[in-house]
Amino acid sequence: MSQSAPVRVVIAKPGLDGHDRGAKVVARALRDAGVEVIYTGLHQMPDQIVATAIQEDADAIGLSILSGAHMTQCAKVIEILKEKDAIDIKVFVGGIIPEADFEPLKEMGVVAIFTPGTATQEIIDWVDANLAHAG
């Protein structure tokens, strides 16, 4: 990336899911690749996640969801982004997500889905290709 501002990504764990190892691994990998990462920690509500993303001038929100609540949590985050006129902040999700839910998630506005076993380099490459600022 040239002299443009670094990409800023909020990594968030919405809801009651208490497993954050994957989120921390992704956050560290993105950070090591030059992305500015804001990790919100566990048990965040969708409105808190969106507020953080807006406050931090984030380019994207990465939701880590292992609890099965991905449809509800993603829908809420995207709905609040629309309410706050911040739909330019892209939403991607990682976690245990059945393939049958991929299309409905994309239809609601999720731009990428990463399942367990995805190489961190694949996520870094996606961020570089889809979020990098024009230089």
Secondary structure, 3 states (H helix, E strand, C coil): CCCCCCCEEEEECECCCCCCHHHHHHHHHHHHCCCEEEECCCCECHHHHHHHHHHCCCCEEEEEECCCCHHHHHHHHHHHHHHCCCCCCEEEEEECCCHHHHHHHHHHCEEEEECCCCCHHHHHHHHHHHHCCCC
